[in-house]
Amino acid sequence: MRNTEKKSRRIDWKKTFGLYSYLGKYRKIFIPSVIALFLTGALSLAFPYFLGSLIGSPQEAMKDGLDAGVVSSEINRVVSTLLIILCIQAIVAYWRVRGFIKAGESALCDLRQDVFARLVRLPMPWFMERRTGEVGSRFAADLAILQETLITTIPQMVRQSVIFIGGMIFIFVASVKLSLFMLAMIPVVVLVVAIVGRKIRKWSKNAQDQLAQSNIVAEEVVQGIADVKAYSNEGFEEERYRGALDQFLATVIEGSKARARFVSFIIFILFGTISVVVWFGAGMLTKGEITSEQFTHFILFSIFVGASLGSLPDIMSQLQKTQGATERIREILDHEIEDDRALGSEELSGSMSAKDLVFAYPSRKETKVLNGVNFEIQAGERVAVVGPSGGGKSTIFSLLLGFYEGNEGEIFFDGQASGEIPVASRRAAMAVVPQEVLLFGGSIRENIEYGRPGASEEEIKAAAEKANAHGFIDAFPEGYEALVGPRGVKLSGGQRQRIAIARAVLADPKILLLDEATSALDSESERLVQEALEQLMKGRTSLIIAHRLATVKEADKILVLNEGRIVESGSHSDLMQQEGTYRLLAETQLLT
């Protein structure tokens, strides 16, 4: 256990910087920027060097009784040289910052694109096991950490490393004896900083995790705002969010005490060390073991070296956060995606069948949702699936769409096993009209066009007319450019359903999956939607989930699903003559 904890505290450099291979495409910009970074870091050392000469040389000159005019001339030369160097440094820094931002942001855009492309291709179980806010956090917050590290932390780390190494060289040049004395104290300082800094990192990690939890609460509330308001739970959600923030704030405040102690300690230990070294150097100066200029150089370079060491804890803390963010992003990039075979050239006709199909959700492997399901549907046939809630009706749709794969048995399309057909081909042959239609927050035109991206304006309007949607769309002042609002909240349930049907018409599928498409509508909306569905189902294989049996009387075949098995199959009239589940359901609803 201890070994595991020690390992987790170490920075895995390969993992931390592994994603920065994306910079390779922009190396012509990035490499010169890194060189410029080293150059500006080195030029930073000119300031303590020339400032030391500016302070130390006149002291030596006055001690030797030289002319004040000579001293003034020497000061002017040093200041002029320093200003020229600072000007060069400013110009180089300008191009370095531009290069770093251009290369870094371009590489991160490529990474974002790849992460998103991978994200949308992950299998459905991956999403089902995670909260929406968590997925959003990975995509946004973790990439923001990588951005901060690349654009700010890495340049700072390189710059401070150059200053530290260069400063140590100048310190040794000034006085080997004094340098060795200072170096003897550094291990003690670094050890104490590491011990205290470890506790700071623990508080920082806890604070990050709790802030992420509060973000998840906020995101879920925004997504379900209609339900929040419908149940008058604004106050409840406010308290829930406040509770998450209170935990975050308590952790931050507790951590701030440790951070404040840490900062105070850093100030004390660094400047205390410098003070001791200066005291030791002053003794050497009085004994003539070091000149005034060398002593001044030593002090100034020691301050710069101390400052670079002082920045080390923050840099290491950011790199550790980067390692965690990288691991989470790597989980997305390395996760196995859905079948990514290209769309097949052979179109499906629409016939489907299942043989001994068994399925249990990954999170509930001990509960079989489907347990030996068998059915056969001919191309162009209209088939209804009915039965008690929880019987597995929607699960059949998920398996047909390839969201999940059966544990046992097989699904066939046109007599071919589903596993032999690219999932893209299977889905291209299908369209879904669900009970709860999800519209994207754009325009009506964009939502209909989603059925076949790139469709012409005429095709979109023709699809809307077939779906009985053109009338209400045309009544809007903006027409097809009217915005539907988040999840389509600006439209009624019937309007959303008809847009979903228009989307399916535009997709022109061979197989149509209808999941209680009219159950939540008023009578007039249901009539309009049902008319649109009748037009949509003509000439297509249609599989209809229904609880209201009146909507499936005209089906060619009805499959009765109960406790994961198809217990009855036949037409409405045939099933009504049997003493079975279908007749019981029909009589309960008084739909004889």
C-alpha positions as CSV (number, residue, x, y, z in Angstrom):
1,M,0.0,0.0,0.0
2,R,2.8,2.4,0.9
3,N,4.6,1.6,-2.3
4,T,1.5,2.4,-4.3
5,E,1.1,5.7,-2.5
6,K,4.7,6.6,-3.1
7,K,4.4,5.7,-6.8
8,S,1.3,7.9,-7.1
9,R,3.1,10.9,-5.7
10,R,5.9,10.6,-8.2
11,I,5.5,12.4,-11.5
12,D,5.3,10.0,-14.4
13,W,7.0,12.2,-17.0
14,K,6.1,10.0,-19.9
15,K,2.4,10.2,-19.1
16,T,2.5,13.8,-18.1
17,F,4.1,15.0,-21.4
18,G,2.8,12.1,-23.6
19,L,0.0,14.1,-25.1
20,Y,2.4,16.9,-26.1
21,S,3.4,14.8,-29.1
22,Y,0.7,16.8,-30.8
23,L,3.2,19.7,-30.9
24,G,5.2,17.7,-33.5
25,K,3.1,19.1,-36.2
26,Y,4.0,22.6,-35.2
27,R,7.7,22.0,-34.3
28,K,8.8,24.7,-36.8
29,I,7.1,27.2,-34.5
30,F,7.5,25.5,-31.2
31,I,11.3,24.6,-31.4
32,P,12.3,28.3,-32.1
33,S,10.1,29.4,-29.3
34,V,11.8,27.0,-26.9
35,I,15.2,28.2,-28.1
36,A,14.0,31.8,-27.5
37,L,12.8,30.7,-24.1
38,F,16.3,29.5,-23.2
39,L,17.7,32.7,-24.6
40,T,15.4,35.0,-22.6
41,G,16.2,32.9,-19.5
42,A,19.9,33.4,-20.0
43,L,19.5,37.1,-20.7
44,S,17.7,37.4,-17.4
45,L,21.0,36.6,-15.7
46,A,22.4,39.8,-17.2
47,F,20.5,41.9,-14.8
48,P,22.2,40.6,-11.6
49,Y,25.5,40.5,-13.3
50,F,25.5,44.1,-14.5
51,L,23.7,45.3,-11.4
52,G,26.5,43.6,-9.3
53,S,29.1,45.4,-11.4
54,L,27.2,48.7,-11.0
55,I,27.2,48.4,-7.2
56,G,30.5,46.6,-6.7
57,S,32.9,48.3,-9.1
58,P,32.5,51.8,-7.8
59,Q,33.1,50.6,-4.3
60,E,36.4,49.0,-5.4
61,A,37.2,52.1,-7.5
62,M,36.6,54.5,-4.6
63,K,38.6,52.3,-2.3
64,D,41.6,52.5,-4.6
65,G,41.2,56.3,-4.8
66,L,40.3,56.5,-8.5
67,D,38.8,59.6,-10.1
68,A,35.0,60.1,-9.7
69,G,34.7,60.9,-13.4
70,V,36.1,57.5,-14.3
71,V,33.6,55.8,-12.0
72,S,30.7,57.8,-13.5
73,S,31.8,56.8,-17.0
74,E,32.0,53.1,-16.0
75,I,28.5,53.4,-14.5
76,N,27.1,54.9,-17.8
77,R,28.7,52.0,-19.8
78,V,27.2,49.4,-17.6
79,V,23.7,50.9,-17.6
80,S,23.8,51.3,-21.4
81,T,24.8,47.7,-21.9
82,L,22.1,46.5,-19.5
83,L,19.4,48.5,-21.3
84,I,20.5,47.1,-24.7
85,I,20.3,43.6,-23.3
86,L,16.9,44.2,-21.7
87,C,15.7,45.6,-25.1
88,I,16.9,42.4,-26.9
89,Q,15.2,40.3,-24.2
90,A,11.9,42.1,-24.6
91,I,11.9,41.6,-28.4
92,V,12.8,38.0,-28.1
93,A,10.2,37.5,-25.4
94,Y,7.5,39.0,-27.7
95,W,8.1,36.4,-30.4
96,R,8.6,33.6,-27.9
97,V,5.2,34.3,-26.3
98,R,3.5,34.5,-29.7
99,G,5.2,31.3,-30.9
100,F,4.3,29.4,-27.7
101,I,0.7,30.4,-27.8
102,K,0.3,29.7,-31.6
103,A,1.9,26.3,-31.4
104,G,0.4,25.4,-28.1
105,E,-3.2,26.4,-28.9
106,S,-3.0,24.8,-32.3
107,A,-1.8,21.5,-30.8
108,L,-4.5,21.7,-28.1
109,C,-7.2,22.3,-30.8
110,D,-6.0,19.1,-32.5
111,L,-6.1,17.2,-29.2
112,R,-9.6,18.5,-28.4
113,Q,-10.7,17.4,-31.8
114,D,-9.3,13.9,-31.4
115,V,-10.7,13.6,-27.8
116,F,-14.1,14.7,-29.1
117,A,-14.0,12.4,-32.1
118,R,-13.0,9.5,-29.8
119,L,-15.7,10.5,-27.2
120,V,-18.6,10.3,-29.6
121,R,-17.4,6.9,-30.8
122,L,-17.2,5.3,-27.3
123,P,-19.8,2.6,-26.7
124,M,-23.0,3.4,-24.9
125,P,-22.0,1.5,-21.7
126,W,-19.2,3.9,-21.1
127,F,-21.6,6.8,-21.0
128,M,-24.2,4.9,-18.9
129,E,-21.6,4.4,-16.2
130,R,-20.8,8.1,-15.8
131,R,-22.7,11.2,-14.9
132,T,-23.0,13.8,-17.7
133,G,-21.2,16.4,-15.6
134,E,-18.2,14.1,-15.2
135,V,-17.9,13.6,-19.0
136,G,-18.1,17.4,-19.5
137,S,-15.5,17.9,-16.8
138,R,-13.1,15.5,-18.5
139,F,-13.6,17.3,-21.8
140,A,-13.3,20.8,-20.5
141,A,-11.5,21.0,-17.2
142,D,-8.8,18.4,-17.9
143,L,-8.0,20.0,-21.3
144,A,-7.8,23.4,-19.5
145,I,-5.2,22.0,-17.2
146,L,-3.1,20.8,-20.1
147,Q,-3.5,24.2,-21.7
148,E,-2.3,26.0,-18.5
149,T,0.7,23.6,-18.2
150,L,1.7,24.0,-21.9
151,I,1.3,27.8,-22.2
152,T,2.4,28.8,-18.7
153,T,4.0,26.1,-16.5
154,I,6.4,24.6,-19.0
155,P,7.9,28.0,-20.1
156,Q,8.1,28.9,-16.4
157,M,9.9,25.6,-15.6
158,V,12.4,26.1,-18.4
159,R,13.0,29.7,-17.5
160,Q,13.6,29.0,-13.8
161,S,15.8,26.0,-14.7
162,V,18.0,28.2,-16.9
163,I,18.2,30.9,-14.2
164,F,19.0,28.3,-11.5
165,I,21.7,26.6,-13.5
166,G,23.2,29.8,-14.8
167,G,23.0,31.4,-11.4
168,M,24.9,28.5,-9.8
169,I,27.6,28.9,-12.4
170,F,28.0,32.6,-11.7
171,I,27.9,31.9,-8.0
172,F,30.8,29.4,-8.3
173,V,32.7,31.9,-10.4
174,A,32.3,34.6,-7.7
175,S,33.5,32.3,-4.9
176,V,33.9,28.6,-4.7
177,K,34.2,28.6,-0.9
178,L,31.0,30.6,-0.4
179,S,29.2,28.5,-3.0
180,L,30.0,25.3,-1.3
181,F,28.7,26.8,2.0
182,M,25.5,27.7,0.4
183,L,25.1,24.3,-1.3
184,A,25.5,22.6,2.0
185,M,22.3,24.3,3.2
186,I,20.2,23.6,0.0
187,P,19.5,19.9,0.7
188,V,18.0,20.8,4.1
189,V,15.8,23.4,2.5
190,V,14.6,21.2,-0.4
191,L,13.8,18.3,2.0
192,V,11.6,20.5,4.3
193,V,9.9,22.1,1.2
194,A,9.1,18.6,-0.2
195,I,7.6,17.4,3.1
196,V,5.4,20.5,3.6
197,G,4.6,20.7,-0.1
198,R,3.2,17.1,-0.1
199,K,0.5,18.1,2.3
200,I,-0.4,21.1,0.1
201,R,-0.8,18.8,-2.9
202,K,-3.2,16.6,-0.9
203,W,-5.4,19.6,0.0
204,S,-5.3,20.9,-3.6
205,K,-6.4,17.5,-5.0
206,N,-9.3,17.2,-2.5
207,A,-10.4,20.8,-3.4
208,Q,-10.4,20.0,-7.1
209,D,-12.5,16.9,-6.6
210,Q,-15.1,18.7,-4.6
211,L,-15.2,21.6,-7.0
212,A,-15.8,19.1,-9.8
213,Q,-18.8,17.6,-7.7
214,S,-20.3,21.1,-7.5
215,N,-20.0,21.6,-11.2
216,I,-21.7,18.2,-11.8
217,V,-24.7,19.4,-9.6
218,A,-24.9,22.7,-11.6
219,E,-24.8,21.0,-15.0
220,E,-27.4,18.4,-14.1
221,V,-29.7,21.0,-12.7
222,V,-29.4,23.1,-15.9
223,Q,-30.1,20.0,-18.0
224,G,-33.2,19.1,-16.0
225,I,-34.4,22.6,-15.3
226,A,-37.9,21.8,-16.4
227,D,-38.3,19.1,-13.8
228,V,-36.7,21.3,-11.2
229,K,-39.3,24.0,-11.7
230,A,-42.1,21.5,-12.2
231,Y,-41.5,20.1,-8.7
232,S,-40.7,23.6,-7.2
233,N,-37.3,22.2,-6.2
234,E,-35.3,25.4,-6.8
235,G,-34.7,25.7,-3.1
236,F,-33.7,22.1,-2.8
237,E,-31.2,22.3,-5.6
238,E,-29.9,25.6,-4.2
239,E,-29.2,23.8,-0.9
240,R,-27.6,20.8,-2.7
241,Y,-25.3,23.1,-4.6
242,R,-24.5,25.2,-1.5
243,G,-23.7,21.9,0.3
244,A,-21.2,21.0,-2.4
245,L,-19.7,24.4,-2.4
246,D,-19.5,24.4,1.4
247,Q,-17.5,21.2,1.3
248,F,-15.2,22.8,-1.3
249,L,-14.8,26.0,0.7
250,A,-14.1,24.1,3.9
251,T,-11.4,22.2,2.2
252,V,-9.9,25.3,0.5
253,I,-9.9,27.2,3.9
254,E,-8.3,24.3,5.7
255,G,-5.8,24.0,2.8
256,S,-5.2,27.7,2.9
257,K,-3.8,27.4,6.4
258,A,-1.3,24.8,5.3
259,R,-0.5,26.9,2.2
260,A,-0.1,30.1,4.3
261,R,2.3,28.2,6.6
262,F,4.1,26.9,3.6
263,V,4.5,30.4,2.0
264,S,5.6,31.8,5.4
265,F,8.1,29.0,5.7
266,I,9.4,29.5,2.2
267,I,9.9,33.2,2.8
268,F,11.6,32.5,6.2
269,I,13.8,29.6,5.0
270,L,14.9,31.1,1.7
271,F,15.7,34.6,3.0
272,G,17.1,33.1,6.2
273,T,19.4,30.9,4.1
274,I,20.5,33.9,2.1
275,S,21.0,35.9,5.3
276,V,23.3,33.2,6.7
277,V,25.2,33.0,3.5
278,V,25.6,36.8,3.4
279,W,26.8,36.7,7.0
280,F,29.3,34.1,6.1
281,G,30.3,36.1,2.9
282,A,30.7,39.3,4.9
283,G,33.2,37.6,7.1
284,M,35.1,36.5,4.0
285,L,35.0,40.1,2.7
286,T,36.5,41.5,5.9
287,K,39.3,39.0,5.6
288,G,40.0,39.9,2.0
289,E,39.0,36.4,0.7
290,I,36.5,37.9,-1.7
291,T,36.2,41.3,-3.4
292,S,33.3,43.7,-3.0
293,E,32.2,43.1,-6.6
294,Q,32.4,39.3,-6.2
295,F,30.4,39.5,-3.0
296,T,27.7,41.7,-4.6
297,H,27.5,39.3,-7.6
298,F,27.1,36.4,-5.2
299,I,24.3,38.0,-3.2
300,L,22.3,39.0,-6.3
301,F,22.7,35.7,-8.0
302,S,21.8,33.9,-4.8
303,I,18.5,35.9,-4.7
304,F,17.8,34.8,-8.3
305,V,18.6,31.2,-7.5
306,G,16.5,31.3,-4.3
307,A,13.5,32.7,-6.3
308,S,13.8,29.9,-8.9
309,L,13.8,27.3,-6.1
310,G,10.8,29.1,-4.5
311,S,8.8,28.6,-7.7
312,L,9.5,24.9,-7.8
313,P,6.6,23.7,-5.5
314,D,4.0,25.5,-7.6
315,I,5.5,24.1,-10.8
316,M,5.6,20.5,-9.4
317,S,2.0,20.9,-8.1
318,Q,0.8,21.9,-11.6
319,L,2.7,19.0,-13.2
320,Q,1.0,16.6,-10.8
321,K,-2.4,18.0,-11.8
322,T,-1.4,17.6,-15.4
323,Q,-0.5,14.0,-14.8
324,G,-4.0,13.3,-13.4
325,A,-5.6,15.2,-16.3
326,T,-3.5,13.3,-18.8
327,E,-4.5,10.0,-17.4
328,R,-8.2,10.8,-17.6
329,I,-7.9,12.0,-21.2
330,R,-5.8,9.0,-22.0
331,E,-8.6,6.8,-20.7
332,I,-10.8,8.3,-23.4
333,L,-8.2,8.1,-26.2
334,D,-7.2,4.5,-25.3
335,H,-10.7,3.2,-24.6
336,E,-12.0,0.7,-27.2
337,I,-14.5,2.4,-29.5
338,E,-17.5,1.0,-31.3
339,D,-17.2,-1.0,-34.5
340,D,-15.5,1.6,-36.7
341,R,-15.8,-0.2,-40.0
342,A,-16.8,2.0,-42.9
343,L,-20.3,2.1,-44.2
344,G,-20.9,-0.9,-46.4
345,S,-21.9,-0.5,-50.0
346,E,-24.7,-3.1,-49.7
347,E,-28.0,-1.7,-48.5
348,L,-30.2,-3.6,-46.1
349,S,-33.7,-4.5,-47.3
350,G,-35.3,-4.3,-43.8
351,S,-35.8,-7.9,-42.7
352,M,-34.8,-8.7,-39.2
353,S,-34.7,-11.7,-36.8
354,A,-33.4,-12.7,-33.4
355,K,-32.5,-16.2,-32.2
356,D,-32.2,-17.1,-28.5
357,L,-31.2,-13.6,-27.7
358,V,-30.0,-13.1,-24.1
359,F,-29.0,-9.8,-22.6
360,A,-28.1,-8.2,-19.2
361,Y,-26.9,-4.7,-18.7
362,P,-23.2,-4.5,-17.7
363,S,-24.1,-2.8,-14.4
364,R,-26.6,-5.5,-13.5
365,K,-25.1,-8.7,-15.0
366,E,-27.1,-10.9,-12.6
367,T,-30.5,-9.6,-14.0
368,K,-31.4,-10.8,-17.5
369,V,-33.5,-8.2,-19.3
370,L,-33.9,-10.5,-22.3
371,N,-33.9,-14.2,-21.8
372,G,-34.2,-16.3,-25.0
373,V,-36.0,-13.8,-27.3
374,N,-36.9,-15.1,-30.8
375,F,-38.7,-13.2,-33.6
376,E,-38.7,-12.8,-37.3
377,I,-39.8,-9.7,-39.2
378,Q,-40.1,-9.5,-43.0
379,A,-39.1,-6.4,-45.0
380,G,-41.9,-3.9,-45.1
381,E,-43.8,-5.6,-42.3
382,R,-45.4,-3.5,-39.5
383,V,-44.7,-5.2,-36.1
384,A,-45.7,-3.9,-32.7
385,V,-44.0,-4.9,-29.4
386,V,-46.2,-4.7,-26.3
387,G,-46.0,-5.9,-22.8
388,P,-45.7,-4.7,-19.2
389,S,-43.1,-2.0,-18.3
390,G,-39.6,-3.3,-17.7
391,G,-40.2,-6.3,-20.0
392,G,-37.3,-5.4,-22.3
393,K,-39.0,-3.6,-25.2
394,S,-36.7,-0.6,-25.4
395,T,-33.7,-2.9,-24.8
396,I,-34.5,-4.7,-28.1
397,F,-34.2,-1.3,-29.8
398,S,-30.9,-0.6,-28.2
399,L,-29.6,-4.0,-29.4
400,L,-30.9,-3.4,-32.9
401,L,-29.1,-0.1,-33.0
402,G,-25.9,-1.7,-31.8
403,F,-25.7,0.3,-28.5
404,Y,-25.1,-3.0,-26.8
405,E,-24.3,-6.5,-27.9
406,G,-26.2,-9.5,-26.8
407,N,-24.6,-11.8,-24.2
408,E,-25.9,-14.9,-26.0
409,G,-27.8,-15.6,-29.2
410,E,-27.7,-13.4,-32.3
411,I,-29.6,-10.7,-34.2
412,F,-29.8,-11.0,-38.0
413,F,-30.4,-8.5,-40.8
414,D,-31.3,-9.9,-44.2
415,G,-30.2,-13.2,-42.8
416,Q,-26.7,-12.0,-42.0
417,A,-25.4,-11.9,-38.4
418,S,-25.3,-8.4,-37.0
419,G,-21.7,-8.8,-36.0
420,E,-20.7,-9.2,-39.7
421,I,-22.4,-6.0,-40.7
422,P,-20.7,-2.6,-39.9
423,V,-22.6,-0.8,-37.2
424,A,-22.6,2.3,-39.4
425,S,-24.5,0.3,-42.1
426,R,-27.0,-1.0,-39.5
427,R,-27.7,2.5,-38.2
428,A,-27.8,4.1,-41.7
429,A,-30.7,1.7,-42.5
430,M,-32.7,2.8,-39.4
431,A,-34.4,5.9,-38.0
432,V,-35.8,6.3,-34.5
433,V,-38.8,8.4,-33.3
434,P,-38.7,8.3,-29.5
435,Q,-41.3,9.1,-26.9
436,E,-39.1,11.9,-25.5
437,V,-37.7,13.8,-28.5
438,L,-34.3,15.5,-28.0
439,L,-33.9,18.5,-30.2
440,F,-30.6,20.4,-30.4
441,G,-30.6,24.0,-29.4
442,G,-30.3,25.3,-33.0
443,S,-32.9,26.1,-35.6
444,I,-35.8,24.0,-36.8
445,R,-34.0,23.6,-40.2
446,E,-30.9,22.3,-38.5
447,N,-32.8,19.8,-36.4
448,I,-34.6,18.4,-39.4
449,E,-31.4,18.3,-41.5
450,Y,-29.8,16.2,-38.8
451,G,-31.6,13.2,-40.4
452,R,-29.4,13.7,-43.5
453,P,-26.8,16.4,-43.2
454,G,-26.3,18.4,-46.4
455,A,-29.9,18.0,-47.6
456,S,-31.3,20.8,-49.7
457,E,-33.8,23.4,-48.5
458,E,-36.5,21.8,-50.8
459,E,-35.8,18.3,-49.3
460,I,-36.1,19.7,-45.8
461,K,-39.4,21.4,-46.5
462,A,-40.8,18.3,-48.3
463,A,-39.9,16.2,-45.3
464,A,-41.7,18.7,-43.0
465,E,-44.8,18.6,-45.2
466,K,-44.9,14.8,-45.0
467,A,-44.6,15.1,-41.2
468,N,-47.5,17.6,-40.9
469,A,-44.9,20.1,-39.6
470,H,-44.7,22.7,-42.4
471,G,-47.9,24.5,-41.3
472,F,-46.7,25.4,-37.7
473,I,-43.2,26.0,-38.9
474,D,-44.3,28.5,-41.6
475,A,-46.4,30.3,-39.0
476,F,-43.2,31.3,-37.1
477,P,-41.9,34.7,-38.1
478,E,-38.4,33.2,-38.6
479,G,-39.9,30.1,-40.4
480,Y,-37.4,27.3,-40.6
481,E,-34.7,29.4,-38.9
482,A,-36.7,29.7,-35.7
483,L,-34.6,28.6,-32.7
484,V,-36.1,25.7,-30.7
485,G,-34.2,26.4,-27.5
486,P,-32.3,24.0,-25.3
487,R,-33.7,20.5,-25.8
488,G,-36.6,22.0,-27.9
489,V,-38.3,23.8,-24.9
490,K,-39.8,26.5,-27.2
491,L,-41.9,23.9,-28.9
492,S,-44.9,21.8,-27.8
493,G,-44.6,18.0,-27.4
494,G,-46.6,17.5,-30.7
495,Q,-44.4,20.0,-32.6
496,R,-41.2,18.3,-31.3
497,Q,-42.6,14.9,-32.4
498,R,-43.4,16.1,-35.9
499,I,-39.9,17.6,-36.3
500,A,-38.5,14.2,-35.2
501,I,-40.7,12.5,-37.8
502,A,-39.6,15.0,-40.4
503,R,-36.0,14.2,-39.5
504,A,-36.8,10.4,-40.0
505,V,-38.5,11.1,-43.3
506,L,-35.4,13.0,-44.5
507,A,-33.2,10.0,-43.4
508,D,-35.4,7.7,-45.6
509,P,-34.7,4.6,-43.6
510,K,-35.4,1.0,-44.5
511,I,-36.3,0.2,-40.8
512,L,-38.3,2.5,-38.6
513,L,-38.2,2.2,-34.8
514,L,-41.1,4.0,-33.0
515,D,-40.9,4.1,-29.2
516,E,-44.3,5.3,-27.8
517,A,-44.2,8.2,-30.3
518,T,-47.7,9.4,-29.5
519,S,-48.3,8.4,-25.8
520,A,-47.6,11.8,-24.3
521,L,-49.7,13.9,-26.7
522,D,-53.1,15.5,-26.6
523,S,-55.8,14.1,-29.0
524,E,-55.3,16.7,-31.7
525,S,-51.5,16.5,-31.7
526,E,-51.8,12.7,-31.6
527,R,-54.0,12.7,-34.7
528,L,-51.5,14.9,-36.6
529,V,-48.6,12.8,-35.5
530,Q,-50.4,9.5,-36.2
531,E,-51.2,10.8,-39.8
532,A,-47.5,11.6,-40.3
533,L,-46.4,8.3,-38.9
534,E,-48.8,6.5,-41.3
535,Q,-47.1,8.2,-44.2
536,L,-43.7,7.5,-42.8
537,M,-44.3,3.8,-42.2
538,K,-45.5,3.1,-45.8
539,G,-43.1,0.7,-47.6
540,R,-40.8,0.5,-44.5
541,T,-40.1,-2.2,-41.9
542,S,-41.7,-0.7,-38.8
543,L,-41.1,-1.8,-35.3
544,I,-43.4,-0.1,-32.8
545,I,-43.3,-0.1,-29.0
546,A,-46.7,0.8,-27.5
547,H,-48.4,0.7,-24.2
548,R,-51.7,2.0,-25.6
549,L,-52.9,-1.0,-27.6
550,A,-55.2,1.2,-29.7
551,T,-52.2,2.3,-31.7
552,V,-51.2,-1.2,-32.7
553,K,-54.4,-2.8,-33.8
554,E,-53.5,-2.4,-37.5
555,A,-50.0,-4.0,-37.1
556,D,-49.3,-7.0,-39.3
557,K,-47.9,-8.8,-36.2
558,I,-47.8,-8.1,-32.5
559,L,-45.1,-9.5,-30.3
560,V,-46.0,-9.7,-26.6
561,L,-42.9,-9.4,-24.4
562,N,-43.1,-10.4,-20.7
563,E,-40.2,-10.9,-18.3
564,G,-37.6,-11.0,-21.0
565,R,-39.4,-13.5,-23.3
566,I,-41.8,-13.3,-26.2
567,V,-44.8,-15.1,-24.8
568,E,-47.3,-14.5,-27.6
569,S,-47.2,-13.5,-31.3
570,G,-49.9,-12.9,-33.9
571,S,-52.4,-10.3,-35.1
572,H,-54.7,-8.3,-32.9
573,S,-57.7,-10.5,-33.7
574,D,-55.7,-13.7,-33.2
575,L,-54.3,-12.7,-29.8
576,M,-57.7,-11.5,-28.6
577,Q,-59.1,-15.0,-29.1
578,Q,-56.4,-16.4,-26.8
579,E,-56.5,-16.4,-22.9
580,G,-53.1,-14.7,-22.7
581,T,-51.2,-11.6,-21.7
582,Y,-52.3,-9.5,-24.7
583,R,-56.0,-10.1,-24.0
584,L,-55.5,-9.2,-20.4
585,L,-53.8,-6.0,-21.3
586,A,-56.4,-5.1,-23.9
587,E,-59.3,-5.8,-21.5
588,T,-57.6,-3.8,-18.8
589,Q,-57.5,-0.8,-21.1
590,L,-61.0,-1.4,-22.4
591,L,-59.8,-1.6,-26.0
592,T,-61.7,-4.6,-27.2
